[in-house]
């Protein structure tokens, strides 16, 4: 019932955005595409969360990210109905500031989840807060206090340059996101520690998405007309994210997938890192796989297999209780 309610809510937001965008005629196609994609990704994150057991924190941040993006796009569309230009400007300023914050929060949290896997979720959230929030506060000061402080800037008299400080500072926060993603891949490459299946793939798409956001910011700063190209590129990246969510959902629907996920977070896992498409591409094109140690690419069991079961639900325990022990002789 909750999922149906959420689907209905997203459908209402999309239909309302379509109506408003069509009525105002300003960036109608872009607004519709964005709100549909972000709403769909938010819905997929909710569905994955229902099956997720080991990495719920990560996909909860994904849900916050895409839900926030969908609501921000819808709010921007609705703000155009207001006859007050100051209200439209204030909403645009706040939404422009919060978009890079949401992305940076999600990717930094994923980084800390991988690096500090033995920490509690509360400690990782606290460290994420201490990393992201000061950078964001410094970058966008004083506009989150007074959004109309842009009128005091050098481009206040030029409509094309009015929001220039926001774009410059947004690029600064996006660069932190890109740095966090690069750090994630460095740690992933050096440790080769197993992680949630397809989460690293999502990080690849986030790297492209953040890069396109930086490109869009630079285009606004330098006054280059490359918005259409970056919009198409970002749309393609979001579609790949949606496909990756579906692959994650399919993996978690299998018994082997649930067992694998429970093992990679256990103290003594008997599985190694799962080889993916990128591994196979690198191995097939740049290495002689027969001359490389098998442990790099094959998931060979190590030690005794001891799958985890919730307390009191082990099939061996149940069968033992069902059959009373027979005395010898």
Backbone as numpy.savetxt, mean C-alpha at the origin, in Angstrom:
# Nx Ny Nz CAx CAy CAz Cx Cy Cz
-22.47 -9.30 5.79 -23.30 -8.10 5.79 -22.43 -6.84 5.79
-21.36 -6.87 6.59 -20.48 -5.70 6.65 -19.82 -5.45 5.29
-19.42 -6.53 4.59 -18.80 -6.37 3.28 -19.80 -5.80 2.27
-21.03 -6.26 2.33 -22.04 -5.73 1.42 -22.30 -4.25 1.69
-22.31 -3.88 2.94 -22.49 -2.47 3.29 -21.33 -1.62 2.76
-20.13 -2.17 2.87 -18.95 -1.44 2.39 -19.00 -1.29 0.87
-19.39 -2.34 0.17 -19.52 -2.27 -1.29 -20.56 -1.22 -1.68
-21.69 -1.21 -0.96 -22.74 -0.23 -1.26 -22.24 1.19 -1.01
-21.47 1.38 0.07 -20.93 2.71 0.37 -19.99 3.18 -0.72
-19.10 2.30 -1.17 -18.18 2.67 -2.24 -18.93 2.96 -3.54
-19.99 2.20 -3.80 -20.79 2.44 -5.01 -21.45 3.81 -4.95
-21.94 4.19 -3.77 -22.56 5.51 -3.61 -21.54 6.62 -3.84
-20.33 6.44 -3.30 -19.27 7.45 -3.47 -18.92 7.59 -4.95
-18.79 6.45 -5.65 -18.43 6.50 -7.07 -19.52 7.16 -7.90
-20.79 6.80 -7.65 -21.90 7.37 -8.41 -22.02 8.88 -8.13
-21.86 9.26 -6.86 -21.94 10.68 -6.52 -20.81 11.47 -7.17
-19.60 10.88 -7.18 -18.47 11.55 -7.82 -18.70 11.69 -9.32
-19.25 10.65 -9.94 -19.56 10.71 -11.37 -20.57 11.82 -11.66
-21.58 11.92 -10.80 -22.61 12.96 -11.01 -21.99 14.36 -10.88
-21.20 14.56 -9.82 -20.60 15.87 -9.58 -19.60 16.23 -10.68
-18.76 15.23 -11.04 -17.76 15.50 -12.08 -18.43 15.82 -13.41
-19.50 15.11 -13.72 -20.21 15.39 -14.96 -20.90 16.74 -14.94
-21.39 17.13 -13.79 -22.09 18.41 -13.67 -21.13 19.58 -13.76
-19.98 19.47 -13.10 -19.01 20.56 -13.13 -18.19 20.57 -14.41
-17.93 19.39 -14.96 -17.18 19.29 -16.21 -15.70 19.56 -16.06
-15.19 19.56 -14.81 -13.77 19.85 -14.56 -13.07 18.55 -14.20
-12.14 18.12 -15.05 -11.38 16.88 -14.79 -12.31 15.71 -14.50
-13.44 15.64 -15.24 -14.44 14.62 -14.94 -13.89 13.22 -15.14
-13.19 12.98 -16.24 -12.68 11.65 -16.54 -11.64 11.22 -15.53
-10.70 12.12 -15.21 -9.65 11.79 -14.25 -10.24 11.48 -12.87
-11.19 12.29 -12.43 -11.81 12.07 -11.12 -12.52 10.73 -11.07
-13.25 10.40 -12.13 -13.98 9.14 -12.16 -13.04 7.95 -12.15
-11.98 8.00 -12.98 -11.03 6.89 -13.03 -10.36 6.69 -11.68
-9.95 7.78 -11.07 -9.24 7.67 -9.80 -10.13 7.14 -8.69
-11.35 7.65 -8.58 -12.20 7.21 -7.49 -12.63 5.75 -7.68
-12.80 5.31 -8.92 -13.13 3.90 -9.16 -11.96 3.00 -8.79
-10.77 3.36 -9.22 -9.60 2.54 -8.92 -9.29 2.50 -7.43
-9.32 3.65 -6.78 -9.01 3.69 -5.35 -10.11 2.98 -4.55
-11.35 3.15 -4.97 -12.43 2.44 -4.28 -12.33 0.93 -4.44
-11.95 0.49 -5.64 -11.79 -0.94 -5.88 -10.63 -1.51 -5.07
-9.53 -0.79 -5.02 -8.38 -1.24 -4.22 -8.71 -1.25 -2.73
-9.48 -0.27 -2.28 -9.91 -0.27 -0.88 -10.77 -1.49 -0.57
-11.66 -1.83 -1.50 -12.51 -3.02 -1.32 -11.68 -4.29 -1.31
-10.69 -4.39 -2.20 -9.83 -5.57 -2.21 -9.04 -5.69 -0.91
-8.59 -4.54 -0.37 -7.85 -4.57 0.90 -8.74 -5.09 2.02
-10.02 -4.73 2.01 -10.95 -5.23 3.02 -11.13 -6.74 2.89
-11.26 -7.22 1.67 -11.45 -8.66 1.45 -10.22 -9.44 1.88
-9.04 -8.90 1.55 -7.80 -9.57 1.98 -7.70 -9.57 3.50
-8.10 -8.48 4.14 -8.04 -8.40 5.59 -8.90 -9.48 6.24
-9.99 -9.86 5.62 -10.86 -10.89 6.19 -10.18 -12.25 6.22
-9.24 -12.48 5.30 -8.52 -13.76 5.25 -7.14 -13.68 5.87
-6.64 -12.47 6.04 -5.27 -12.29 6.51 -5.14 -12.70 7.98
-4.03 -13.35 8.31 -3.76 -13.77 9.68 -2.41 -13.23 10.18
-1.40 -13.26 9.34 -0.04 -12.94 9.79 0.34 -11.49 9.53
-0.19 -10.86 8.48 0.24 -9.52 8.10 -0.95 -8.56 8.03
-1.83 -8.65 9.01 -3.01 -7.79 9.02 -2.64 -6.31 9.11
-1.57 -6.00 9.87 -1.16 -4.61 10.02 -0.84 -3.96 8.70
-0.14 -4.69 7.82 0.24 -4.14 6.52 -0.99 -3.84 5.68
-1.91 -4.78 5.61 -3.07 -4.58 4.73 -4.08 -3.63 5.36
-4.02 -3.45 6.66 -4.84 -2.40 7.27 -4.33 -1.03 6.84
-3.00 -0.86 6.77 -2.45 0.41 6.27 -2.80 0.60 4.80
-2.81 -0.48 4.02 -3.21 -0.38 2.62 -4.67 0.08 2.50
-5.50 -0.46 3.39 -6.91 -0.06 3.37 -7.05 1.43 3.71
-6.32 1.88 4.73 -6.36 3.30 5.08 -5.90 4.17 3.91
-4.84 3.71 3.23 -4.28 4.48 2.11 -5.30 4.65 0.99
-5.84 3.53 0.50 -6.72 3.60 -0.68 -8.08 4.18 -0.33
-8.57 3.94 0.88 -9.82 4.57 1.29 -9.64 6.07 1.39
-8.50 6.49 1.97 -8.23 7.92 2.05 -8.14 8.56 0.68
-7.47 7.89 -0.25 -7.35 8.43 -1.61 -8.73 8.56 -2.26
-9.57 7.53 -2.12 -10.89 7.57 -2.73 -11.73 8.71 -2.15
-11.69 8.87 -0.83 -12.46 9.94 -0.20 -11.93 11.32 -0.58
-10.61 11.45 -0.72 -10.03 12.74 -1.08 -10.43 13.13 -2.51
-10.39 12.17 -3.43 -10.80 12.46 -4.81 -12.27 12.86 -4.85
-13.11 12.13 -4.09 -14.54 12.47 -4.04 -14.76 13.84 -3.42
-14.02 14.14 -2.35 -14.16 15.44 -1.69 -13.74 16.58 -2.61
-12.69 16.36 -3.38 -12.28 17.40 -4.34 -13.37 17.65 -5.37
-14.01 16.57 -5.82 -15.08 16.73 -6.81 -16.26 17.48 -6.21
-16.64 17.14 -4.97 -17.77 17.82 -4.33 -17.46 19.27 -4.02
-16.19 19.58 -3.76 -15.85 20.96 -3.43 -16.11 21.91 -4.59
-16.12 21.38 -5.80 -16.35 22.24 -6.97 -17.79 22.73 -7.05
-18.69 22.11 -6.27 -20.07 22.58 -6.24 -20.23 23.83 -5.39
-19.24 24.10 -4.54 -19.33 25.26 -3.67 -19.06 26.54 -4.47
-19.91 27.54 -4.28 -19.66 28.82 -4.97 -18.53 29.61 -4.34
-18.11 29.20 -3.13 -17.04 29.90 -2.42 -15.69 29.38 -2.90
-14.92 30.22 -3.57 -13.62 29.80 -4.09 -12.63 29.53 -2.98
-12.79 30.19 -1.83 -11.89 29.94 -0.71 -12.08 28.51 -0.17
-13.32 28.05 -0.13 -13.59 26.67 0.32 -12.97 25.69 -0.65
-13.13 25.91 -1.94 -12.51 25.03 -2.93 -11.00 24.99 -2.77
-10.41 26.16 -2.56 -8.95 26.23 -2.43 -8.48 25.53 -1.16
-9.19 25.74 -0.04 -8.79 25.11 1.23 -8.84 23.59 1.12
-9.89 23.06 0.52 -10.01 21.60 0.36 -8.90 21.06 -0.53
-8.59 21.79 -1.58 -7.51 21.34 -2.46 -6.16 21.36 -1.73
-5.92 22.37 -0.91 -4.65 22.47 -0.18 -4.51 21.31 0.79
-5.54 21.07 1.60 -5.46 19.99 2.59 -5.35 18.62 1.93
-6.10 18.41 0.85 -6.02 17.10 0.17 -4.65 16.90 -0.47
-4.06 17.95 -1.01 -2.72 17.84 -1.60 -1.68 17.52 -0.54
-1.87 18.01 0.67 -0.93 17.72 1.74 -1.08 16.30 2.27
-2.31 15.79 2.32 -2.54 14.48 2.94 -2.23 13.31 2.01
-2.27 13.52 0.71 -1.99 12.41 -0.22 -0.59 11.83 -0.03
0.48 12.64 -0.05 1.82 12.06 0.19 1.99 11.51 1.60
1.26 12.06 2.57 1.34 11.54 3.94 0.83 10.11 4.02
-0.27 9.82 3.35 -0.85 8.47 3.38 0.09 7.45 2.74
0.69 7.83 1.61 1.61 6.92 0.93 2.84 6.66 1.78
3.40 7.74 2.33 4.62 7.61 3.13 4.36 6.77 4.37
3.23 6.96 5.01 2.89 6.17 6.20 2.84 4.68 5.87
2.20 4.33 4.76 2.04 2.91 4.41 3.37 2.25 4.11
4.21 2.89 3.29 5.46 2.23 2.87 6.47 2.18 4.01
6.50 3.21 4.87 7.41 3.18 6.01 6.99 2.09 6.99
5.69 1.90 7.17 5.21 0.83 8.06 5.61 -0.54 7.52
5.49 -0.75 6.21 5.90 -2.02 5.62 7.40 -2.25 5.84
8.20 -1.19 5.66 9.64 -1.31 5.89 9.93 -1.75 7.32
9.30 -1.11 8.29 9.56 -1.46 9.69 9.00 -2.84 10.04
7.94 -3.25 9.38 7.43 -4.60 9.61 8.43 -5.66 9.16
9.12 -5.37 8.07 10.11 -6.34 7.58 11.39 -6.30 8.40
11.88 -5.11 8.70 13.15 -4.97 9.41 13.01 -5.39 10.87
11.92 -4.97 11.50 11.70 -5.28 12.92 10.54 -6.27 13.05
10.71 -7.43 12.48 9.63 -8.41 12.45 9.29 -8.95 13.83
10.23 -8.87 14.78 9.97 -9.39 16.12 9.35 -8.34 17.03
9.15 -7.14 16.55 8.52 -6.08 17.36 7.00 -6.24 17.34
6.37 -5.67 18.35 4.91 -5.64 18.37 4.40 -4.59 17.38
3.14 -4.72 17.02 2.57 -3.77 16.07 2.54 -2.35 16.66
2.32 -2.24 17.96 2.30 -0.93 18.59 3.65 -0.23 18.47
4.74 -0.98 18.65 6.07 -0.38 18.53 6.36 0.03 17.10
5.95 -0.79 16.14 6.18 -0.42 14.73 5.37 0.81 14.35
4.12 0.89 14.83 3.30 2.07 14.55 3.90 3.33 15.18
4.41 3.17 16.38 5.03 4.33 17.05 6.26 4.80 16.29
7.10 3.86 15.85 8.29 4.25 15.10 7.92 4.87 13.76
6.86 4.36 13.12 6.38 4.95 11.87 5.91 6.38 12.11
5.19 6.58 13.19 4.72 7.92 13.52 5.88 8.88 13.76
6.90 8.41 14.49 8.04 9.27 14.80 8.90 9.55 13.57
8.79 8.70 12.55 9.55 8.91 11.32 8.83 9.83 10.34
7.54 9.57 10.15 6.80 10.23 9.07 6.26 11.59 9.50
5.66 11.64 10.69 4.97 12.87 11.08 5.90 14.08 11.17
7.10 14.00 11.79 7.96 15.20 11.83 8.34 15.70 10.44
8.62 14.77 9.52 8.99 15.18 8.16 7.82 15.90 7.50
6.63 15.35 7.67 5.46 15.97 7.06 5.16 17.34 7.67
5.27 17.44 8.99 5.01 18.72 9.66 6.00 19.79 9.22
7.26 19.39 9.10 8.28 20.36 8.67 8.07 20.75 7.21
7.72 19.77 6.38 7.60 20.03 4.95 6.45 20.99 4.64
5.31 20.80 5.30 4.12 21.57 4.92 3.79 22.72 5.88
4.72 23.03 6.77 4.49 24.18 7.62 4.59 25.47 6.79
3.71 26.44 6.95 2.60 26.56 7.91 1.23 26.29 7.30
1.20 25.56 6.16 -0.04 25.48 5.38 -1.11 24.63 6.03
-0.73 23.67 6.90 -1.77 22.90 7.59 -2.39 23.71 8.73
-1.74 24.78 9.15 -2.33 25.69 10.14 -3.20 26.74 9.44
-2.67 27.32 8.39 -3.40 28.34 7.64 -3.20 28.07 6.15
-4.14 27.39 5.50 -3.97 27.07 4.08 -3.91 28.31 3.19
-4.40 29.41 3.68 -4.39 30.64 2.87 -3.08 31.40 2.99
-2.12 30.80 3.70 -0.78 31.39 3.75 -0.10 31.33 2.39
-0.66 30.51 1.47 -0.12 30.49 0.11 -0.25 31.85 -0.56
-1.22 32.65 -0.11 -1.40 33.98 -0.70 -0.24 34.91 -0.39
0.59 34.53 0.58 1.75 35.35 0.93 2.99 34.95 0.14
2.88 33.90 -0.68 4.02 33.41 -1.43 4.32 34.25 -2.65
5.45 33.96 -3.31 5.84 34.77 -4.48 4.93 34.58 -5.68
4.21 33.47 -5.73 3.34 33.24 -6.89 1.89 33.52 -6.60
1.60 34.30 -5.57 0.21 34.54 -5.18 -0.59 35.24 -6.28
0.07 36.10 -7.04 -0.63 36.85 -8.08 -0.78 36.07 -9.38
-0.12 34.92 -9.46 -0.18 34.10 -10.67 -0.90 32.80 -10.36
-2.07 32.55 -10.96 -2.82 31.32 -10.66 -2.02 30.05 -10.94
-1.12 30.09 -11.91 -0.33 28.90 -12.25 0.73 28.58 -11.21
1.13 29.62 -10.43 2.18 29.43 -9.43 1.66 29.45 -8.00
0.36 29.59 -7.83 -0.20 29.75 -6.50 0.09 28.53 -5.61
-0.09 27.32 -6.17 0.09 26.09 -5.40 1.49 25.51 -5.53
2.40 26.26 -6.11 3.75 25.75 -6.33 4.44 25.29 -5.04
4.35 26.00 -3.91 5.00 25.51 -2.68 4.48 24.14 -2.23
3.19 23.89 -2.45 2.64 22.58 -2.08 3.25 21.46 -2.91
3.39 21.69 -4.20 3.95 20.67 -5.08 5.41 20.39 -4.72
6.16 21.44 -4.43 7.57 21.26 -4.06 7.70 20.44 -2.77
6.88 20.73 -1.79 6.98 20.03 -0.51 6.39 18.63 -0.60
5.42 18.45 -1.49 4.90 17.11 -1.72 5.97 16.20 -2.32
6.76 16.74 -3.22 7.87 15.96 -3.78 8.87 15.58 -2.69
9.09 16.47 -1.73 10.01 16.18 -0.63 9.52 14.98 0.19
8.23 14.93 0.51 7.67 13.81 1.27 7.69 12.54 0.42
7.40 12.67 -0.87 7.44 11.50 -1.75 8.85 10.93 -1.85
9.84 11.78 -1.78 11.23 11.29 -1.80 11.54 10.47 -0.54
10.95 10.83 0.58 11.08 9.99 1.78 10.45 8.62 1.54
9.29 8.60 0.91 8.63 7.33 0.58 9.52 6.48 -0.33
10.09 7.12 -1.35 10.95 6.39 -2.27 12.20 5.88 -1.56
12.73 6.66 -0.64 13.90 6.22 0.13 13.55 5.02 1.01
12.36 5.04 1.62 11.91 3.91 2.43 11.75 2.65 1.58
11.23 2.81 0.38 11.08 1.67 -0.52 12.45 1.11 -0.93
13.39 2.01 -1.24 14.74 1.56 -1.60 15.39 0.83 -0.44
15.20 1.34 0.77 15.75 0.66 1.96 15.13 -0.70 2.15
13.84 -0.81 1.89 13.16 -2.11 1.98 13.79 -3.13 1.05
14.02 -2.73 -0.20 14.58 -3.67 -1.16 16.04 -4.01 -0.85
16.78 -3.06 -0.28 18.15 -3.36 0.13 18.15 -4.41 1.23
17.32 -4.22 2.25 17.23 -5.21 3.32 16.73 -6.54 2.80
15.79 -6.50 1.87 15.25 -7.74 1.29 16.33 -8.49 0.53
17.15 -7.75 -0.20 18.20 -8.38 -0.99 19.30 -8.95 -0.09
19.64 -8.22 0.96 20.75 -8.64 1.82 20.36 -9.79 2.74
19.15 -9.77 3.25 18.75 -10.81 4.21 18.08 -11.99 3.53
17.35 -11.73 2.44 16.62 -12.79 1.72 15.68 -13.53 2.67
15.17 -12.83 3.65 14.28 -13.44 4.63 12.88 -13.56 4.04
12.18 -14.69 4.29 10.82 -14.83 3.77 9.90 -13.73 4.28
9.01 -13.30 3.43 8.04 -12.27 3.78 6.71 -12.68 3.20
5.67 -11.93 3.52 4.36 -12.27 3.00 4.36 -12.33 1.48
3.75 -13.37 0.94 3.74 -13.59 -0.51 3.02 -12.44 -1.20
3.64 -11.89 -2.24 3.17 -10.79 -3.08 3.25 -9.42 -2.39
3.70 -9.35 -1.14 3.86 -8.04 -0.51 5.04 -7.30 -1.15
6.14 -8.03 -1.43 7.26 -7.37 -2.10 6.88 -6.93 -3.51
6.00 -7.69 -4.16 5.50 -7.27 -5.48 4.71 -5.97 -5.36
3.89 -5.87 -4.33 3.16 -4.62 -4.10 4.13 -3.46 -3.89
5.25 -3.72 -3.23 6.22 -2.67 -3.01 6.86 -2.21 -4.32
7.02 -3.12 -5.26 7.52 -2.73 -6.59 6.54 -1.76 -7.25
5.25 -2.09 -7.19 4.25 -1.19 -7.79 4.19 0.13 -7.05
4.37 0.11 -5.74 4.40 1.36 -4.99 5.60 2.21 -5.40
6.72 1.56 -5.70 7.89 2.30 -6.15 7.58 3.05 -7.45
6.91 2.37 -8.37 6.53 3.03 -9.62 5.51 4.13 -9.37
4.54 3.85 -8.51 3.49 4.83 -8.22 4.08 6.10 -7.62
4.97 5.93 -6.63 5.60 7.10 -6.01 6.48 7.84 -7.02
7.16 7.09 -7.88 7.98 7.74 -8.91 7.13 8.60 -9.83
5.95 8.09 -10.20 5.06 8.88 -11.05 4.51 10.09 -10.31
4.27 9.94 -9.00 3.84 11.09 -8.22 4.92 12.17 -8.17
6.17 11.73 -8.03 7.28 12.69 -8.05 7.39 13.35 -9.42
7.21 12.56 -10.47 7.24 13.11 -11.82 6.14 14.15 -12.00
4.95 13.84 -11.48 3.84 14.78 -11.57 4.15 16.06 -10.79
4.77 15.90 -9.61 5.14 17.08 -8.83 6.17 17.93 -9.54
7.16 17.29 -10.14 8.17 18.05 -10.89 7.56 18.74 -12.10
6.56 18.09 -12.71 5.91 18.71 -13.87 5.17 19.98 -13.46
4.59 19.97 -12.25 3.92 21.18 -11.77 4.94 22.26 -11.40
6.05 21.83 -10.80 7.08 22.79 -10.39 7.73 23.44 -11.62
8.02 22.62 -12.63 8.71 23.11 -13.82 7.75 23.58 -14.91
6.43 23.45 -14.64 5.42 23.90 -15.59 5.50 23.13 -16.92
5.76 21.82 -16.83 5.77 20.97 -18.01 4.44 20.23 -18.12
3.94 20.07 -19.32 2.64 19.44 -19.53 2.81 17.93 -19.71
3.03 17.24 -18.61 3.17 15.78 -18.69 2.17 15.10 -17.75
1.10 15.84 -17.38 0.12 15.26 -16.47 -0.56 14.05 -17.09
-0.92 14.16 -18.38 -1.64 13.06 -19.03 -0.80 11.79 -19.02
0.48 11.90 -19.31 1.34 10.73 -19.32 1.44 10.12 -17.93
1.65 10.95 -16.91 1.77 10.43 -15.55 0.45 9.84 -15.07
-0.68 10.40 -15.53 -1.98 9.87 -15.16 -2.17 8.47 -15.72
-1.83 8.28 -16.99 -1.94 6.95 -17.60 -1.01 5.95 -16.92
0.22 6.39 -16.62 1.18 5.50 -15.98 0.71 5.11 -14.58
0.19 6.08 -13.82 -0.31 5.78 -12.48 -1.51 4.85 -12.54
-2.38 5.04 -13.53 -3.53 4.16 -13.69 -3.10 2.73 -13.96
-2.12 2.56 -14.84 -1.61 1.21 -15.10 -1.00 0.58 -13.86
-0.30 1.38 -13.06 0.30 0.86 -11.83 -0.78 0.44 -10.84
-1.83 1.22 -10.71 -2.93 0.87 -9.81 -3.61 -0.42 -10.25
-3.74 -0.61 -11.55 -4.33 -1.86 -12.05 -3.44 -3.06 -11.70
-2.14 -2.89 -11.77 -1.23 -3.97 -11.39 -1.31 -4.24 -9.89
-1.51 -3.19 -9.09 -1.71 -3.40 -7.66 -2.97 -4.23 -7.42
-4.04 -3.90 -8.15 -5.28 -4.66 -7.99 -5.07 -6.13 -8.35
-4.33 -6.40 -9.43 -4.05 -7.78 -9.81 -3.23 -8.49 -8.73
-2.30 -7.77 -8.11 -1.48 -8.36 -7.05 -2.32 -8.67 -5.81
-3.26 -7.80 -5.48 -4.19 -8.07 -4.38 -4.97 -9.35 -4.66
-5.43 -9.51 -5.89 -6.19 -10.72 -6.24 -5.32 -11.97 -6.14
-4.06 -11.87 -6.54 -3.15 -13.01 -6.40 -2.92 -13.34 -4.93
-2.78 -12.32 -4.11 -2.62 -12.54 -2.66 -3.86 -13.23 -2.09
-5.01 -12.77 -2.50 -6.26 -13.36 -2.02 -6.38 -14.82 -2.45
-5.99 -15.11 -3.70 -6.02 -16.49 -4.18 -5.05 -17.37 -3.41
-3.87 -16.84 -3.10 -2.87 -17.61 -2.34 -3.38 -17.93 -0.94
-4.01 -16.95 -0.29 -4.50 -17.16 1.07 -5.71 -18.09 1.12
-6.37 -18.29 -0.02 -7.53 -19.20 -0.05 -7.12 -20.66 -0.12
-5.83 -20.93 -0.27 -5.32 -22.30 -0.35 -4.75 -22.73 1.00
-4.93 -24.02 1.31 -4.40 -24.55 2.57 -2.88 -24.42 2.62
-2.21 -24.70 1.49 -0.76 -24.58 1.45 -0.32 -23.15 1.70
-1.09 -22.19 1.21 -0.75 -20.80 1.42 -0.85 -20.39 2.88
-1.90 -20.85 3.56 -2.07 -20.56 4.98 -0.93 -21.18 5.79
-0.56 -22.42 5.44 0.53 -23.09 6.14 1.85 -22.36 5.92
2.11 -21.96 4.69 3.35 -21.24 4.38 3.43 -19.94 5.17
2.33 -19.17 5.19 2.34 -17.90 5.90 2.56 -18.09 7.40
1.99 -19.17 7.96 2.18 -19.40 9.39 3.60 -19.81 9.70
4.26 -20.46 8.75 5.62 -20.92 8.99 6.66 -19.81 8.88
6.47 -18.87 7.98 7.51 -17.85 7.79 7.57 -16.88 8.96
6.54 -16.85 9.80 6.59 -15.99 10.98 6.86 -16.79 12.26
7.05 -18.11 12.12 7.33 -18.94 13.29 8.81 -18.84 13.67
9.13 -19.32 14.85 10.50 -19.24 15.35 11.44 -20.16 14.57
10.94 -21.32 14.15 11.76 -22.28 13.41 11.03 -22.72 12.14
11.01 -21.85 11.14 10.27 -22.19 9.92 10.97 -23.30 9.14
10.17 -24.15 8.48 10.75 -25.20 7.65 10.61 -24.86 6.17
10.25 -23.60 5.85 10.15 -23.16 4.46 11.12 -22.01 4.25
11.55 -21.83 3.02 12.42 -20.73 2.66 11.64 -19.66 1.93
12.36 -18.69 1.39 11.69 -17.63 0.63 11.09 -18.21 -0.63
9.87 -17.84 -0.92 9.16 -18.34 -2.08 9.68 -17.65 -3.34
10.10 -18.45 -4.31 10.60 -17.90 -5.57 9.45 -17.29 -6.36
9.66 -16.11 -6.88 8.63 -15.42 -7.64 9.02 -15.23 -9.10
8.20 -14.45 -9.80 8.44 -14.21 -11.21 9.76 -13.48 -11.43
10.07 -12.52 -10.55 11.32 -11.78 -10.68 12.52 -12.71 -10.51
12.44 -13.64 -9.51 13.54 -14.60 -9.32 13.76 -15.44 -10.57
12.67 -15.92 -11.14 12.79 -16.78 -12.32 13.34 -16.01 -13.52
12.94 -14.73 -13.62 13.44 -13.91 -14.73 14.95 -13.71 -14.60
15.41 -13.33 -13.40 16.84 -13.10 -13.18 17.62 -14.39 -13.38
17.12 -15.49 -12.85 17.82 -16.75 -12.96 17.93 -17.21 -14.41
16.82 -17.05 -15.17 16.82 -17.54 -16.53 17.63 -16.70 -17.50
17.81 -15.41 -17.19 18.47 -14.51 -18.13 19.90 -14.14 -17.76
20.25 -14.26 -16.49 21.55 -13.77 -16.07 22.41 -14.81 -15.35
21.86 -15.98 -15.06 22.63 -16.96 -14.31 22.48 -18.34 -14.94
23.45 -19.18 -14.62 23.35 -20.59 -14.93 22.80 -21.27 -13.68
21.51 -21.59 -13.69 20.86 -22.07 -12.48 21.46 -23.37 -11.98
22.03 -24.19 -12.87 22.62 -25.46 -12.42 23.90 -25.24 -11.64
24.55 -24.08 -11.85 25.82 -23.82 -11.17 25.64 -23.05 -9.87
24.39 -22.74 -9.54 24.11 -21.97 -8.33 23.51 -22.90 -7.28
23.81 -22.62 -6.04 23.29 -23.46 -4.97 21.77 -23.49 -5.00
21.23 -24.67 -4.77 19.79 -24.83 -4.86 19.05 -24.04 -3.78
19.69 -23.79 -2.68 18.99 -23.12 -1.58 18.57 -21.70 -1.94
19.17 -21.14 -2.99 18.80 -19.79 -3.38 17.45 -19.75 -4.05
17.05 -20.86 -4.66 15.85 -20.82 -5.47 14.81 -21.87 -5.09
15.21 -22.90 -4.37 14.28 -23.96 -4.04 13.87 -23.88 -2.58
12.61 -24.21 -2.32 12.10 -24.17 -0.97 12.17 -25.57 -0.37
13.32 -25.96 0.10 13.51 -27.30 0.66 13.23 -27.26 2.15
12.49 -28.25 2.68 12.18 -28.26 4.11 13.45 -28.38 4.94
13.43 -27.71 6.09 14.54 -27.81 7.03 13.98 -28.21 8.38
14.52 -29.28 8.94 14.09 -29.72 10.25 12.77 -30.47 10.20
12.17 -30.61 11.33 10.93 -31.38 11.45 9.73 -30.49 11.12
8.80 -31.01 10.33 7.61 -30.26 9.96 6.63 -30.29 11.13
6.27 -29.13 11.61 5.33 -29.05 12.74 4.35 -27.92 12.49
3.32 -28.15 11.66 2.36 -27.09 11.35 1.62 -26.62 12.60
1.25 -25.33 12.56 0.57 -24.73 13.70 -0.94 -24.90 13.59
-1.58 -25.16 14.73 -3.03 -25.22 14.78 -3.48 -24.41 16.00
-4.68 -23.80 15.90 -5.19 -23.10 17.08 -5.34 -24.05 18.25
-5.34 -23.50 19.44 -5.39 -24.31 20.66 -6.62 -25.21 20.68
-6.37 -26.50 20.87 -7.46 -27.46 21.00 -8.05 -27.95 19.71
-7.46 -27.55 18.53 -8.05 -27.94 17.25 -7.13 -28.85 16.45
-6.04 -29.32 17.02 -5.12 -30.19 16.30 -5.82 -31.50 15.94
-5.72 -31.96 14.67 -6.39 -33.22 14.30 -5.84 -34.41 15.07
-4.54 -34.36 15.40 -3.98 -35.48 16.16 -4.53 -35.50 17.58
-4.68 -34.31 18.16 -5.26 -34.23 19.51 -6.70 -34.71 19.50
-7.44 -34.29 18.47 -8.84 -34.68 18.39 -8.98 -36.19 18.23
-8.14 -36.80 17.37 -8.24 -38.25 17.16 -7.85 -39.01 18.41
-6.89 -38.48 19.17 -6.47 -39.15 20.40 -7.58 -39.12 21.43
-8.29 -37.98 21.50 -9.38 -37.89 22.45 -10.55 -38.77 22.06
-10.72 -38.94 20.74 -11.86 -39.72 20.27 -11.68 -41.20 20.55
-10.44 -41.68 20.54 -10.17 -43.11 20.75 -9.51 -43.31 22.11
-10.16 -43.95 23.04 -9.52 -44.21 24.32 -8.34 -45.13 24.17
-7.30 -44.88 24.95 -6.09 -45.68 24.86 -6.34 -47.10 25.30
-5.79 -48.07 24.57 -5.93 -49.48 24.92 -4.70 -49.95 25.66
-4.98 -50.69 26.75 -3.87 -51.16 27.56 -3.20 -52.37 26.89
-1.88 -52.46 27.04 -1.15 -53.57 26.45 -1.55 -54.87 27.15
-1.62 -55.91 26.35 -1.95 -57.24 26.90 -3.42 -57.37 27.14
